[in-house]
Amino acid sequence: MAFRLALVQLAVSASKADNLQNAARLIKQASQNGAKVVALPECFNSPYGTSYFKDYAERIPGQSTEVLSKAAKENNIFLIGGSIPEEDNGKLYNTCTVYNPEGNMVAKHRKVHLFDIDVPGKICFKESETLSPGKEFTTFDTPFCKIGIGICYDIRFPELAYIYSDLGCKLLVYPGAFNMTTGPAHWELLQRSRAIDNQVYVASVSPARDEKATYIAWGHTTVVSPWGEVVATTEHEETIVYYNINPDYVDEVRSQIPIRSQKRSDLYKLTKVSE
Ligand SMILES: NC(=O)CC(=O)C(=O)O
């Protein structure tokens, strides 16, 4: 069944209260415009940066996730709640929660691959200074299709996307916050790669760009089709990106170019490591 997806490219400020209020307002707007699945960006309630995570962290359920649950219920939508810094048992995680139209949490994804990079003269970022990595794959069912969740840096790991498509996902959603170095170089390329590798829709949701922030987000919230085409995108201001997802198109592309049944599983295989 086709459905309208809305990606909220939220302007995130240092005020958590403003961020929550703004998110609730734009979620409502997206639903009034016909969206059945709405997604927020990575770190939607807090500026993105290791110096902020501890101060903005919350337990789940907590203030921010209560707002998400209420917004999902009031607007009768599936809500992919971007991410928030989560505190649990003395550890911090970068966590995405997902709500069904009844306002119940149906999935929780803790960023699996932490963003630790060092590009000399450009950007050095070490999420692992304050965050711990998640250990779970995260998918959830909707009446439209199964959806897989990754957070930002998770998109660089093709194995995760492959596992999600193998589990039956037809749409992968990555709340993310690429930056002014990696954004122009890799943001679209990675989405198109994951879409083509797996013949799925890929959607990535960024915060709007704030030139005064310590970490400047690239923006360019985007949807890519299973054919690898950019079918919806934007620049870097606060906005909502809409696209009508047709899960049947995934099957169409897969039957035209049947790489899934042509894999040489006699030669190679991806296996899940159990604990
Ligand atoms: N912020 C991230 O997690 C990832 C990112 O910016 C990149 O991979 O580049």
The ligand as a Tripos MOL2 file, in Angstrom:
@<TRIPOS>MOLECULE
LIG
    9     8     1     0     0
SMALL
NO_CHARGES

@<TRIPOS>ATOM
      1 N1         27.3880   12.4180   12.1900 N.am      1 LIG1
      2 C1         27.5170   11.1540   11.8370 C.2       1 LIG1
      3 O1         27.1740   10.2460   12.5770 O.2       1 LIG1
      4 C2         28.0680   10.7340   10.5250 C.3       1 LIG1
      5 C3         28.6910   11.6990    9.6100 C.2       1 LIG1
      6 O2         28.5980   12.9080    9.7270 O.2       1 LIG1
      7 C4         29.4680   11.0770    8.5200 C.2       1 LIG1
      8 O3         29.4880    9.8480    8.4170 O.co2     1 LIG1
      9 O4         30.0860   11.7990    7.7560 O.co2     1 LIG1
@<TRIPOS>BOND
     1     1     2 1
     2     2     3 2
     3     2     4 1
     4     4     5 1
     5     5     6 2
     6     5     7 1
     7     7     8 2
     8     7     9 1
@<TRIPOS>SUBSTRUCTURE
     1 LIG1         1 GROUP 0 **** ****
